[in-house]
Amino acid sequence: MDNHHSAPAETGAPMDYAEHERTYEMFLAGAKWGTMAIVVLMIAMAAGFFGGVGIIGSLFVFIVLNIAGVFLLR
């Protein structure tokens, strides 16, 4: 079950470093945009539930903050 390797890890399969970098960049972009979307959603929900702006006002807040977020995070 347990594989005991005495050789260095570099002697295994060749690494595709360009693909690794692209995957890492996509992960960072997904984390950044996903975090922005969740934060904007929470702010819009709070405005709708506690601010008294209702569903239409909450939707407006959501759209405006998403547009602002896109410009700020580019």
Backbone bond lengths (Angstrom), bond angles and torsions (degrees), N, CA, C in turn:
res aa  C-N    CA-C-N  psi(-1)  N-CA   C-N-CA  omega(-1)  CA-C   N-CA-C  phi
1 M - - - 1.444 - - 1.517 111.89 -
2 D 1.300 116.36 -44.94 1.458 119.76 -177.47 1.516 109.31 -92.85
3 N 1.318 115.50 127.56 1.456 119.92 178.86 1.515 109.16 -93.40
4 H 1.310 115.22 124.88 1.460 120.32 178.10 1.516 108.16 -103.53
5 H 1.301 115.67 114.07 1.459 120.95 179.59 1.518 108.55 -107.61
6 S 1.301 115.14 129.93 1.463 118.67 177.20 1.523 112.20 -99.54
7 A 1.342 117.03 -12.91 1.460 120.79 -179.60 1.529 109.74 -86.90
8 P 1.316 117.62 158.81 1.468 119.63 176.96 1.529 111.50 -65.35
9 A 1.304 115.99 156.54 1.465 121.46 -176.98 1.526 111.61 -64.92
10 E 1.325 117.72 -25.14 1.457 120.83 -177.91 1.527 112.86 -67.52
11 T 1.316 117.98 -15.99 1.461 119.89 -178.41 1.522 112.17 -85.34
12 G 1.308 118.38 0.20 1.456 122.03 178.30 1.518 111.00 -77.95
13 A 1.302 115.78 -151.82 1.465 120.85 -179.51 1.530 109.83 -63.97
14 P 1.314 117.00 144.53 1.470 119.35 179.85 1.533 110.65 -67.36
15 M 1.315 114.97 141.52 1.461 120.72 -179.39 1.527 109.80 -88.53
16 D 1.315 115.02 142.40 1.463 121.03 174.42 1.522 106.63 -99.51
17 Y 1.323 116.07 88.56 1.459 120.87 -173.73 1.525 112.48 -67.64
18 A 1.311 117.63 -31.57 1.470 119.52 177.96 1.526 110.10 -65.07
19 E 1.315 116.89 -42.70 1.468 120.40 177.91 1.528 110.94 -66.74
20 H 1.319 116.99 -36.82 1.463 121.26 177.30 1.527 110.36 -61.70
21 E 1.322 116.94 -44.57 1.461 120.80 179.00 1.523 111.35 -64.43
22 R 1.328 118.44 -41.02 1.470 120.99 178.34 1.528 110.77 -64.53
23 T 1.319 116.83 -40.84 1.466 120.26 178.85 1.518 110.79 -64.16
24 Y 1.325 116.85 -42.41 1.464 121.11 179.42 1.523 111.15 -64.22
25 E 1.341 117.03 -41.93 1.462 120.49 177.80 1.528 111.13 -63.76
26 M 1.329 117.39 -39.52 1.469 120.24 178.22 1.526 110.43 -66.92
27 F 1.339 117.42 -38.16 1.458 120.42 177.02 1.526 111.14 -62.61
28 L 1.322 116.96 -45.41 1.468 120.20 178.98 1.522 111.67 -63.25
29 A 1.323 116.90 -41.36 1.464 120.32 178.50 1.524 110.63 -64.40
30 G 1.322 117.09 -42.72 1.466 120.45 178.68 1.518 112.09 -64.16
31 A 1.325 116.73 -39.90 1.463 120.34 178.28 1.526 110.70 -66.10
32 K 1.323 116.64 -41.77 1.473 120.75 -179.19 1.524 110.97 -65.17
33 W 1.341 117.37 -50.74 1.463 120.57 -176.91 1.524 111.15 -71.53
34 G 1.312 117.62 -35.07 1.469 120.31 177.65 1.521 112.06 -66.22
35 T 1.326 116.32 -41.37 1.464 120.28 177.55 1.521 110.62 -63.64
36 M 1.345 116.28 -42.16 1.459 119.27 178.27 1.525 110.87 -61.48
37 A 1.328 117.21 -43.93 1.462 120.58 -178.33 1.528 111.49 -63.94
38 I 1.322 117.97 -40.91 1.465 121.26 179.93 1.525 110.68 -67.88
39 V 1.330 117.75 -42.36 1.468 120.79 179.22 1.525 110.45 -63.89
40 V 1.334 117.15 -43.21 1.466 120.99 179.01 1.529 109.98 -64.02
41 L 1.325 116.89 -41.07 1.461 119.99 178.22 1.529 111.53 -62.10
42 M 1.324 117.22 -42.41 1.472 120.51 179.37 1.533 111.32 -65.55
43 I 1.318 117.27 -39.86 1.468 120.35 178.15 1.525 110.21 -65.16
44 A 1.339 116.98 -43.19 1.467 120.25 179.64 1.529 110.95 -65.42
45 M 1.325 117.25 -39.16 1.468 119.65 177.65 1.525 111.22 -65.50
46 A 1.340 116.15 -40.77 1.460 119.01 178.05 1.522 110.87 -64.24
47 A 1.325 117.21 -38.69 1.469 120.27 177.78 1.517 110.83 -64.65
48 G 1.320 116.63 -38.87 1.458 120.22 -179.59 1.512 113.03 -72.46
49 F 1.325 116.96 -41.67 1.459 120.48 -175.81 1.524 113.30 -81.10
50 F 1.334 115.66 -45.01 1.463 119.38 -172.88 1.519 113.39 -104.69
51 G 1.321 117.66 -21.68 1.458 121.04 -177.04 1.507 113.65 -86.89
52 G 1.308 116.42 -14.49 1.449 119.93 178.11 1.521 114.04 78.00
53 V 1.343 118.65 18.88 1.456 119.61 -179.21 1.523 112.26 -87.99
54 G 1.315 117.27 -12.55 1.455 120.68 177.16 1.515 112.91 79.17
55 I 1.323 115.32 -174.09 1.459 120.68 -175.08 1.526 111.86 -70.69
56 I 1.314 117.58 -39.29 1.465 120.57 -179.39 1.529 110.42 -69.08
57 G 1.300 116.65 -43.41 1.467 120.33 177.15 1.522 111.74 -64.52
58 S 1.324 115.84 -38.12 1.459 119.98 177.85 1.528 110.91 -65.52
59 L 1.306 117.03 -40.53 1.458 121.08 176.48 1.530 110.87 -63.59
60 F 1.316 116.55 -41.13 1.464 121.13 177.37 1.529 110.65 -62.35
61 V 1.328 116.92 -45.05 1.470 121.00 177.73 1.526 109.95 -60.69
62 F 1.321 117.15 -42.41 1.463 122.03 179.67 1.532 111.46 -60.66
63 I 1.315 116.75 -45.99 1.464 120.77 -178.52 1.520 110.99 -67.31
64 V 1.326 116.93 -45.63 1.466 120.75 -178.52 1.528 110.82 -63.69
65 L 1.332 117.96 -43.02 1.458 120.17 -179.60 1.529 112.10 -69.69
66 N 1.322 117.67 -33.30 1.459 119.64 175.14 1.525 111.43 -65.52
67 I 1.312 116.85 -41.93 1.470 119.92 177.44 1.521 110.25 -63.93
68 A 1.325 117.48 -43.34 1.458 120.73 177.33 1.525 111.17 -63.23
69 G 1.321 117.01 -39.86 1.459 121.22 178.82 1.510 113.50 -64.21
70 V 1.326 115.98 -38.32 1.462 119.86 177.74 1.526 110.24 -62.96
71 F 1.317 117.47 -42.70 1.464 119.93 179.34 1.524 112.03 -69.79
72 L 1.326 117.19 -34.03 1.474 119.84 -179.14 1.522 112.97 -76.98
73 L 1.312 118.26 -31.66 1.466 120.43 -174.69 1.527 114.14 -96.11
74 R 1.309 118.58 -0.42 1.472 119.32 178.72 1.475 112.12 -66.95
